[in-house]
Structure formats: C-alpha cells, structure tokens
C-alpha cells in the first residue's frame, strides 16, 4: 500500500518546507517531530 510513502511525502515534501520558511532547520525538525509524534 502506498500509505506510508504518501505520508512521508506530506511530512517532508510539504510540511517541512513550510516550517523552514519560518524557523531554522533544528526548530523546524523539532516541530515536525512533535507533529509526527502527535499524529501517531
């Protein structure tokens, strides 16, 4: 099933670039990690 691949595209293909527009890479990664944790 393509589910995990599509999820990864969403996190890294959309969410991370959006976060990087507003935050430095470390902060963006921490925020994304918290979002991923909350999702799962």
mmCIF entry with sequence, helices, sheets and N, C-alpha, C, O atoms, coordinates in Angstrom:
data_MODEL
# 
_entry.id   MODEL 
# 
_entity.id                         1 
_entity.type                       polymer 
_entity.pdbx_number_of_molecules   1 
# 
_entity_poly.entity_id                      1 
_entity_poly.type                           'polypeptide(L)' 
_entity_poly.nstd_linkage                   no 
_entity_poly.nstd_monomer                   no 
_entity_poly.pdbx_seq_one_letter_code       
;(UNK)(UNK)(UNK)(UNK)(UNK)(UNK)(UNK)(UNK)(UNK)(UNK)(UNK)(UNK)(UNK)(UNK)(UNK)(UNK)
(UNK)(UNK)(UNK)(UNK)(UNK)(UNK)(UNK)(UNK)(UNK)(UNK)(UNK)(UNK)(UNK)(UNK)(UNK)(UNK)
(UNK)(UNK)(UNK)(UNK)(UNK)(UNK)(UNK)(UNK)
;
_entity_poly.pdbx_seq_one_letter_code_can   XXXXXXXXXXXXXXXXXXXXXXXXXXXXXXXXXXXXXXXX 
_entity_poly.pdbx_strand_id                 A 
# 
loop_
_entity_poly_seq.entity_id 
_entity_poly_seq.num 
_entity_poly_seq.mon_id 
_entity_poly_seq.hetero 
1 1  UNK n 
1 2  UNK n 
1 3  UNK n 
1 4  UNK n 
1 5  UNK n 
1 6  UNK n 
1 7  UNK n 
1 8  UNK n 
1 9  UNK n 
1 10 UNK n 
1 11 UNK n 
1 12 UNK n 
1 13 UNK n 
1 14 UNK n 
1 15 UNK n 
1 16 UNK n 
1 17 UNK n 
1 18 UNK n 
1 19 UNK n 
1 20 UNK n 
1 21 UNK n 
1 22 UNK n 
1 23 UNK n 
1 24 UNK n 
1 25 UNK n 
1 26 UNK n 
1 27 UNK n 
1 28 UNK n 
1 29 UNK n 
1 30 UNK n 
1 31 UNK n 
1 32 UNK n 
1 33 UNK n 
1 34 UNK n 
1 35 UNK n 
1 36 UNK n 
1 37 UNK n 
1 38 UNK n 
1 39 UNK n 
1 40 UNK n 
# 
_struct_asym.id          A 
_struct_asym.entity_id   1 
# 
loop_
_struct_conf.conf_type_id 
_struct_conf.id 
_struct_conf.pdbx_PDB_helix_id 
_struct_conf.beg_label_comp_id 
_struct_conf.beg_label_asym_id 
_struct_conf.beg_label_seq_id 
_struct_conf.pdbx_beg_PDB_ins_code 
_struct_conf.end_label_comp_id 
_struct_conf.end_label_asym_id 
_struct_conf.end_label_seq_id 
_struct_conf.pdbx_end_PDB_ins_code 
_struct_conf.beg_auth_comp_id 
_struct_conf.beg_auth_asym_id 
_struct_conf.beg_auth_seq_id 
_struct_conf.end_auth_comp_id 
_struct_conf.end_auth_asym_id 
_struct_conf.end_auth_seq_id 
_struct_conf.pdbx_PDB_helix_class 
_struct_conf.details 
_struct_conf.pdbx_PDB_helix_length 
HELX_P HELX_P1 AA1 UNK A 3  ? UNK A 8  ? UNK A 3  UNK A 8  1 ? 6  
HELX_P HELX_P2 AA2 UNK A 9  ? UNK A 15 ? UNK A 9  UNK A 15 3 ? 7  
HELX_P HELX_P3 AA3 UNK A 16 ? UNK A 22 ? UNK A 16 UNK A 22 1 ? 7  
HELX_P HELX_P4 AA4 UNK A 25 ? UNK A 39 ? UNK A 25 UNK A 39 1 ? 15 
# 
_struct_conf_type.id          HELX_P 
_struct_conf_type.criteria    ? 
_struct_conf_type.reference   ? 
# 
loop_
_atom_site.group_PDB 
_atom_site.id 
_atom_site.type_symbol 
_atom_site.label_atom_id 
_atom_site.label_alt_id 
_atom_site.label_comp_id 
_atom_site.label_asym_id 
_atom_site.label_entity_id 
_atom_site.label_seq_id 
_atom_site.pdbx_PDB_ins_code 
_atom_site.Cartn_x 
_atom_site.Cartn_y 
_atom_site.Cartn_z 
_atom_site.occupancy 
_atom_site.B_iso_or_equiv 
_atom_site.pdbx_formal_charge 
_atom_site.auth_seq_id 
_atom_site.auth_comp_id 
_atom_site.auth_asym_id 
_atom_site.auth_atom_id 
_atom_site.pdbx_PDB_model_num 
ATOM 1   N N  . UNK A 1 1  ? 0.836  -1.186 0.000  1.00 0.00 ? 1  UNK A N  1 
ATOM 2   C CA . UNK A 1 1  ? 0.000  0.000  0.000  1.00 0.00 ? 1  UNK A CA 1 
ATOM 3   C C  . UNK A 1 1  ? 0.883  1.253  0.000  1.00 0.00 ? 1  UNK A C  1 
ATOM 4   O O  . UNK A 1 1  ? 1.930  1.268  0.646  1.00 0.00 ? 1  UNK A O  1 
ATOM 5   N N  . UNK A 1 2  ? 0.479  2.275  -0.701 1.00 0.00 ? 2  UNK A N  1 
ATOM 6   C CA . UNK A 1 2  ? 1.301  3.496  -0.795 1.00 0.00 ? 2  UNK A CA 1 
ATOM 7   C C  . UNK A 1 2  ? 1.132  4.447  0.381  1.00 0.00 ? 2  UNK A C  1 
ATOM 8   O O  . UNK A 1 2  ? 1.691  5.543  0.370  1.00 0.00 ? 2  UNK A O  1 
ATOM 9   N N  . UNK A 1 3  ? 0.372  4.049  1.392  1.00 0.00 ? 3  UNK A N  1 
ATOM 10  C CA . UNK A 1 3  ? 0.089  4.936  2.522  1.00 0.00 ? 3  UNK A CA 1 
ATOM 11  C C  . UNK A 1 3  ? 1.309  5.559  3.173  1.00 0.00 ? 3  UNK A C  1 
ATOM 12  O O  . UNK A 1 3  ? 1.376  6.782  3.293  1.00 0.00 ? 3  UNK A O  1 
ATOM 13  N N  . UNK A 1 4  ? 2.288  4.746  3.601  1.00 0.00 ? 4  UNK A N  1 
ATOM 14  C CA . UNK A 1 4  ? 3.469  5.332  4.252  1.00 0.00 ? 4  UNK A CA 1 
ATOM 15  C C  . UNK A 1 4  ? 4.252  6.270  3.339  1.00 0.00 ? 4  UNK A C  1 
ATOM 16  O O  . UNK A 1 4  ? 4.781  7.285  3.791  1.00 0.00 ? 4  UNK A O  1 
ATOM 17  N N  . UNK A 1 5  ? 4.324  5.931  2.068  1.00 0.00 ? 5  UNK A N  1 
ATOM 18  C CA . UNK A 1 5  ? 5.039  6.796  1.124  1.00 0.00 ? 5  UNK A CA 1 
ATOM 19  C C  . UNK A 1 5  ? 4.331  8.139  0.987  1.00 0.00 ? 5  UNK A C  1 
ATOM 20  O O  . UNK A 1 5  ? 4.971  9.191  0.984  1.00 0.00 ? 5  UNK A O  1 
ATOM 21  N N  . UNK A 1 6  ? 3.018  8.094  0.876  1.00 0.00 ? 6  UNK A N  1 
ATOM 22  C CA . UNK A 1 6  ? 2.260  9.344  0.754  1.00 0.00 ? 6  UNK A CA 1 
ATOM 23  C C  . UNK A 1 6  ? 2.359  10.177 2.025  1.00 0.00 ? 6  UNK A C  1 
ATOM 24  O O  . UNK A 1 6  ? 2.435  11.405 1.971  1.00 0.00 ? 6  UNK A O  1 
ATOM 25  N N  . UNK A 1 7  ? 2.357  9.497  3.166  1.00 0.00 ? 7  UNK A N  1 
ATOM 26  C CA . UNK A 1 7  ? 2.501  10.222 4.431  1.00 0.00 ? 7  UNK A CA 1 
ATOM 27  C C  . UNK A 1 7  ? 3.861  10.917 4.485  1.00 0.00 ? 7  UNK A C  1 
ATOM 28  O O  . UNK A 1 7  ? 3.957  12.078 4.881  1.00 0.00 ? 7  UNK A O  1 
ATOM 29  N N  . UNK A 1 8  ? 4.900  10.203 4.089  1.00 0.00 ? 8  UNK A N  1 
ATOM 30  C CA . UNK A 1 8  ? 6.251  10.775 4.110  1.00 0.00 ? 8  UNK A CA 1 
ATOM 31  C C  . UNK A 1 8  ? 6.351  11.963 3.155  1.00 0.00 ? 8  UNK A C  1 
ATOM 32  O O  . UNK A 1 8  ? 6.989  12.966 3.475  1.00 0.00 ? 8  UNK A O  1 
ATOM 33  N N  . UNK A 1 9  ? 5.727  11.853 1.993  1.00 0.00 ? 9  UNK A N  1 
ATOM 34  C CA . UNK A 1 9  ? 5.706  12.983 1.054  1.00 0.00 ? 9  UNK A CA 1 
ATOM 35  C C  . UNK A 1 9  ? 5.020  14.193 1.679  1.00 0.00 ? 9  UNK A C  1 
ATOM 36  O O  . UNK A 1 9  ? 5.443  15.330 1.469  1.00 0.00 ? 9  UNK A O  1 
ATOM 37  N N  . UNK A 1 10 ? 3.973  13.947 2.440  1.00 0.00 ? 10 UNK A N  1 
ATOM 38  C CA . UNK A 1 10 ? 3.282  15.051 3.102  1.00 0.00 ? 10 UNK A CA 1 
ATOM 39  C C  . UNK A 1 10 ? 4.128  15.718 4.166  1.00 0.00 ? 10 UNK A C  1 
ATOM 40  O O  . UNK A 1 10 ? 4.196  16.945 4.236  1.00 0.00 ? 10 UNK A O  1 
ATOM 41  N N  . UNK A 1 11 ? 4.780  14.905 5.001  1.00 0.00 ? 11 UNK A N  1 
ATOM 42  C CA . UNK A 1 11 ? 5.594  15.461 6.078  1.00 0.00 ? 11 UNK A CA 1 
ATOM 43  C C  . UNK A 1 11 ? 6.807  16.194 5.530  1.00 0.00 ? 11 UNK A C  1 
ATOM 44  O O  . UNK A 1 11 ? 7.061  17.347 5.879  1.00 0.00 ? 11 UNK A O  1 
ATOM 45  N N  . UNK A 1 12 ? 7.557  15.511 4.667  1.00 0.00 ? 12 UNK A N  1 
ATOM 46  C CA . UNK A 1 12 ? 8.829  16.083 4.208  1.00 0.00 ? 12 UNK A CA 1 
ATOM 47  C C  . UNK A 1 12 ? 8.690  16.909 2.940  1.00 0.00 ? 12 UNK A C  1 
ATOM 48  O O  . UNK A 1 12 ? 9.492  17.809 2.689  1.00 0.00 ? 12 UNK A O  1 
ATOM 49  N N  . UNK A 1 13 ? 7.681  16.609 2.147  1.00 0.00 ? 13 UNK A N  1 
ATOM 50  C CA . UNK A 1 13 ? 7.507  17.331 0.893  1.00 0.00 ? 13 UNK A CA 1 
ATOM 51  C C  . UNK A 1 13 ? 6.712  18.612 1.031  1.00 0.00 ? 13 UNK A C  1 
ATOM 52  O O  . UNK A 1 13 ? 6.867  19.536 0.232  1.00 0.00 ? 13 UNK A O  1 
ATOM 53  N N  . UNK A 1 14 ? 5.861  18.672 2.042  1.00 0.00 ? 14 UNK A N  1 
ATOM 54  C CA . UNK A 1 14 ? 5.045  19.873 2.234  1.00 0.00 ? 14 UNK A CA 1 
ATOM 55  C C  . UNK A 1 14 ? 5.307  20.543 3.582  1.00 0.00 ? 14 UNK A C  1 
ATOM 56  O O  . UNK A 1 14 ? 5.650  21.724 3.636  1.00 0.00 ? 14 UNK A O  1 
ATOM 57  N N  . UNK A 1 15 ? 5.145  19.795 4.660  1.00 0.00 ? 15 UNK A N  1 
ATOM 58  C CA . UNK A 1 15 ? 5.222  20.399 5.998  1.00 0.00 ? 15 UNK A CA 1 
ATOM 59  C C  . UNK A 1 15 ? 6.607  20.957 6.301  1.00 0.00 ? 15 UNK A C  1 
ATOM 60  O O  . UNK A 1 15 ? 6.727  22.084 6.782  1.00 0.00 ? 15 UNK A O  1 
ATOM 61  N N  . UNK A 1 16 ? 7.653  20.182 6.027  1.00 0.00 ? 16 UNK A N  1 
ATOM 62  C CA . UNK A 1 16 ? 9.000  20.647 6.356  1.00 0.00 ? 16 UNK A CA 1 
ATOM 63  C C  . UNK A 1 16 ? 9.378  21.916 5.591  1.00 0.00 ? 16 UNK A C  1 
ATOM 64  O O  . UNK A 1 16 ? 9.871  22.858 6.212  1.00 0.00 ? 16 UNK A O  1 
ATOM 65  N N  . UNK A 1 17 ? 9.171  21.987 4.272  1.00 0.00 ? 17 UNK A N  1 
ATOM 66  C CA . UNK A 1 17 ? 9.500  23.242 3.583  1.00 0.00 ? 17 UNK A CA 1 
ATOM 67  C C  . UNK A 1 17 ? 8.723  24.450 4.123  1.00 0.00 ? 17 UNK A C  1 
ATOM 68  O O  . UNK A 1 17 ? 9.257  25.558 4.180  1.00 0.00 ? 17 UNK A O  1 
ATOM 69  N N  . UNK A 1 18 ? 7.472  24.234 4.515  1.00 0.00 ? 18 UNK A N  1 
ATOM 70  C CA . UNK A 1 18 ? 6.690  25.332 5.083  1.00 0.00 ? 18 UNK A CA 1 
ATOM 71  C C  . UNK A 1 18 ? 7.281  25.781 6.418  1.00 0.00 ? 18 UNK A C  1 
ATOM 72  O O  . UNK A 1 18 ? 7.374  26.978 6.691  1.00 0.00 ? 18 UNK A O  1 
ATOM 73  N N  . UNK A 1 19 ? 7.678  24.823 7.242  1.00 0.00 ? 19 UNK A N  1 
ATOM 74  C CA . UNK A 1 19 ? 8.284  25.167 8.531  1.00 0.00 ? 19 UNK A CA 1 
ATOM 75  C C  . UNK A 1 19 ? 9.622  25.867 8.340  1.00 0.00 ? 19 UNK A C  1 
ATOM 76  O O  . UNK A 1 19 ? 9.959  26.777 9.097  1.00 0.00 ? 19 UNK A O  1 
ATOM 77  N N  . UNK A 1 20 ? 10.386 25.450 7.336  1.00 0.00 ? 20 UNK A N  1 
ATOM 78  C CA . UNK A 1 20 ? 11.697 26.053 7.103  1.00 0.00 ? 20 UNK A CA 1 
ATOM 79  C C  . UNK A 1 20 ? 11.600 27.508 6.639  1.00 0.00 ? 20 UNK A C  1 
ATOM 80  O O  . UNK A 1 20 ? 12.575 28.253 6.734  1.00 0.00 ? 20 UNK A O  1 
ATOM 81  N N  . UNK A 1 21 ? 10.442 27.910 6.145  1.00 0.00 ? 21 UNK A N  1 
ATOM 82  C CA . UNK A 1 21 ? 10.243 29.313 5.770  1.00 0.00 ? 21 UNK A CA 1 
ATOM 83  C C  . UNK A 1 21 ? 10.192 30.213 7.005  1.00 0.00 ? 21 UNK A C  1 
ATOM 84  O O  . UNK A 1 21 ? 10.504 31.402 6.929  1.00 0.00 ? 21 UNK A O  1 
ATOM 85  N N  . UNK A 1 22 ? 9.796  29.636 8.146  1.00 0.00 ? 22 UNK A N  1 
ATOM 86  C CA . UNK A 1 22 ? 9.594  30.429 9.358  1.00 0.00 ? 22 UNK A CA 1 
ATOM 87  C C  . UNK A 1 22 ? 10.605 30.146 10.458 1.00 0.00 ? 22 UNK A C  1 
ATOM 88  O O  . UNK A 1 22 ? 10.814 30.979 11.340 1.00 0.00 ? 22 UNK A O  1 
ATOM 89  N N  . UNK A 1 23 ? 11.241 28.966 10.412 1.00 0.00 ? 23 UNK A N  1 
ATOM 90  C CA . UNK A 1 23 ? 12.114 28.545 11.508 1.00 0.00 ? 23 UNK A CA 1 
ATOM 91  C C  . UNK A 1 23 ? 13.454 28.056 10.976 1.00 0.00 ? 23 UNK A C  1 
ATOM 92  O O  . UNK A 1 23 ? 13.582 27.699 9.805  1.00 0.00 ? 23 UNK A O  1 
ATOM 93  N N  . UNK A 1 24 ? 14.450 28.047 11.858 1.00 0.00 ? 24 UNK A N  1 
ATOM 94  C CA . UNK A 1 24 ? 15.743 27.480 11.489 1.00 0.00 ? 24 UNK A CA 1 
ATOM 95  C C  . UNK A 1 24 ? 15.576 25.957 11.382 1.00 0.00 ? 24 UNK A C  1 
ATOM 96  O O  . UNK A 1 24 ? 14.592 25.418 11.887 1.00 0.00 ? 24 UNK A O  1 
ATOM 97  N N  . UNK A 1 25 ? 16.520 25.250 10.733 1.00 0.00 ? 25 UNK A N  1 
ATOM 98  C CA . UNK A 1 25 ? 16.352 23.811 10.500 1.00 0.00 ? 25 UNK A CA 1 
ATOM 99  C C  . UNK A 1 25 ? 16.137 22.975 11.766 1.00 0.00 ? 25 UNK A C  1 
ATOM 100 O O  . UNK A 1 25 ? 15.315 22.059 11.759 1.00 0.00 ? 25 UNK A O  1 
ATOM 101 N N  . UNK A 1 26 ? 16.849 23.271 12.835 1.00 0.00 ? 26 UNK A N  1 
ATOM 102 C CA . UNK A 1 26 ? 16.684 22.488 14.060 1.00 0.00 ? 26 UNK A CA 1 
ATOM 103 C C  . UNK A 1 26 ? 15.284 22.664 14.638 1.00 0.00 ? 26 UNK A C  1 
ATOM 104 O O  . UNK A 1 26 ? 14.635 21.686 15.007 1.00 0.00 ? 26 UNK A O  1 
ATOM 105 N N  . UNK A 1 27 ? 14.824 23.896 14.718 1.00 0.00 ? 27 UNK A N  1 
ATOM 106 C CA . UNK A 1 27 ? 13.488 24.166 15.251 1.00 0.00 ? 27 UNK A CA 1 
ATOM 107 C C  . UNK A 1 27 ? 12.424 23.526 14.371 1.00 0.00 ? 27 UNK A C  1 
ATOM 108 O O  . UNK A 1 27 ? 11.467 22.940 14.878 1.00 0.00 ? 27 UNK A O  1 
ATOM 109 N N  . UNK A 1 28 ? 12.586 23.636 13.060 1.00 0.00 ? 28 UNK A N  1 
ATOM 110 C CA . UNK A 1 28 ? 11.629 23.026 12.135 1.00 0.00 ? 28 UNK A CA 1 
ATOM 111 C C  . UNK A 1 28 ? 11.585 21.517 12.328 1.00 0.00 ? 28 UNK A C  1 
ATOM 112 O O  . UNK A 1 28 ? 10.504 20.927 12.314 1.00 0.00 ? 28 UNK A O  1 
ATOM 113 N N  . UNK A 1 29 ? 12.741 20.881 12.508 1.00 0.00 ? 29 UNK A N  1 
ATOM 114 C CA . UNK A 1 29 ? 12.787 19.433 12.707 1.00 0.00 ? 29 UNK A CA 1 
ATOM 115 C C  . UNK A 1 29 ? 12.119 19.032 14.016 1.00 0.00 ? 29 UNK A C  1 
ATOM 116 O O  . UNK A 1 29 ? 11.422 18.020 14.073 1.00 0.00 ? 29 UNK A O  1 
ATOM 117 N N  . UNK A 1 30 ? 12.327 19.819 15.066 1.00 0.00 ? 30 UNK A N  1 
ATOM 118 C CA . UNK A 1 30 ? 11.692 19.517 16.354 1.00 0.00 ? 30 UNK A CA 1 
ATOM 119 C C  . UNK A 1 30 ? 10.177 19.658 16.243 1.00 0.00 ? 30 UNK A C  1 
ATOM 120 O O  . UNK A 1 30 ? 9.438  18.803 16.731 1.00 0.00 ? 30 UNK A O  1 
ATOM 121 N N  . UNK A 1 31 ? 9.717  20.711 15.615 1.00 0.00 ? 31 UNK A N  1 
ATOM 122 C CA . UNK A 1 31 ? 8.276  20.912 15.435 1.00 0.00 ? 31 UNK A CA 1 
ATOM 123 C C  . UNK A 1 31 ? 7.690  19.769 14.615 1.00 0.00 ? 31 UNK A C  1 
ATOM 124 O O  . UNK A 1 31 ? 6.637  19.231 14.957 1.00 0.00 ? 31 UNK A O  1 
ATOM 125 N N  . UNK A 1 32 ? 8.370  19.398 13.537 1.00 0.00 ? 32 UNK A N  1 
ATOM 126 C CA . UNK A 1 32 ? 7.889  18.306 12.697 1.00 0.00 ? 32 UNK A CA 1 
ATOM 127 C C  . UNK A 1 32 ? 7.865  16.996 13.478 1.00 0.00 ? 32 UNK A C  1 
ATOM 128 O O  . UNK A 1 32 ? 6.942  16.197 13.324 1.00 0.00 ? 32 UNK A O  1 
ATOM 129 N N  . UNK A 1 33 ? 8.870  16.774 14.310 1.00 0.00 ? 33 UNK A N  1 
ATOM 130 C CA . UNK A 1 33 ? 8.893  15.578 15.144 1.00 0.00 ? 33 UNK A CA 1 
ATOM 131 C C  . UNK A 1 33 ? 7.735  15.532 16.119 1.00 0.00 ? 33 UNK A C  1 
ATOM 132 O O  . UNK A 1 33 ? 7.145  14.474 16.336 1.00 0.00 ? 33 UNK A O  1 
ATOM 133 N N  . UNK A 1 34 ? 7.407  16.669 16.709 1.00 0.00 ? 34 UNK A N  1 
ATOM 134 C CA . UNK A 1 34 ? 6.266  16.737 17.629 1.00 0.00 ? 34 UNK A CA 1 
ATOM 135 C C  . UNK A 1 34 ? 4.966  16.495 16.873 1.00 0.00 ? 34 UNK A C  1 
ATOM 136 O O  . UNK A 1 34 ? 4.080  15.796 17.365 1.00 0.00 ? 34 UNK A O  1 
ATOM 137 N N  . UNK A 1 35 ? 4.849  17.071 15.679 1.00 0.00 ? 35 UNK A N  1 
ATOM 138 C CA . UNK A 1 35 ? 3.653  16.849 14.861 1.00 0.00 ? 35 UNK A CA 1 
ATOM 139 C C  . UNK A 1 35 ? 3.518  15.370 14.500 1.00 0.00 ? 35 UNK A C  1 
ATOM 140 O O  . UNK A 1 35 ? 2.428  14.803 14.574 1.00 0.00 ? 35 UNK A O  1 
ATOM 141 N N  . UNK A 1 36 ? 4.639  14.747 14.106 1.00 0.00 ? 36 UNK A N  1 
ATOM 142 C CA . UNK A 1 36 ? 4.629  13.333 13.749 1.00 0.00 ? 36 UNK A CA 1 
ATOM 143 C C  . UNK A 1 36 ? 4.230  12.486 14.953 1.00 0.00 ? 36 UNK A C  1 
ATOM 144 O O  . UNK A 1 36 ? 3.419  11.568 14.834 1.00 0.00 ? 36 UNK A O  1 
ATOM 145 N N  . UNK A 1 37 ? 4.813  12.806 16.129 1.00 0.00 ? 37 UNK A N  1 
ATOM 146 C CA . UNK A 1 37 ? 4.502  12.073 17.358 1.00 0.00 ? 37 UNK A CA 1 
ATOM 147 C C  . UNK A 1 37 ? 3.007  12.175 17.686 1.00 0.00 ? 37 UNK A C  1 
ATOM 148 O O  . UNK A 1 37 ? 2.368  11.177 18.020 1.00 0.00 ? 37 UNK A O  1 
ATOM 149 N N  . UNK A 1 38 ? 2.463  13.384 17.586 1.00 0.00 ? 38 UNK A N  1 
ATOM 150 C CA . UNK A 1 38 ? 1.052  13.588 17.908 1.00 0.00 ? 38 UNK A CA 1 
ATOM 151 C C  . UNK A 1 38 ? 0.148  12.840 16.923 1.00 0.00 ? 38 UNK A C  1 
ATOM 152 O O  . UNK A 1 38 ? -0.909 12.336 17.303 1.00 0.00 ? 38 UNK A O  1 
ATOM 153 N N  . UNK A 1 39 ? 0.570  12.774 15.662 1.00 0.00 ? 39 UNK A N  1 
ATOM 154 C CA . UNK A 1 39 ? -0.212 12.096 14.629 1.00 0.00 ? 39 UNK A CA 1 
ATOM 155 C C  . UNK A 1 39 ? -0.270 10.598 14.901 1.00 0.00 ? 39 UNK A C  1 
ATOM 156 O O  . UNK A 1 39 ? -1.296 9.957  14.673 1.00 0.00 ? 39 UNK A O  1 
ATOM 157 N N  . UNK A 1 40 ? 0.836  10.046 15.391 1.00 0.00 ? 40 UNK A N  1 
ATOM 158 C CA . UNK A 1 40 ? 0.911  8.601  15.611 1.00 0.00 ? 40 UNK A CA 1 
ATOM 159 C C  . UNK A 1 40 ? 0.627  8.268  17.047 1.00 0.00 ? 40 UNK A C  1 
ATOM 160 O O  . UNK A 1 40 ? 0.645  7.096  17.423 1.00 0.00 ? 40 UNK A O  1 
# 
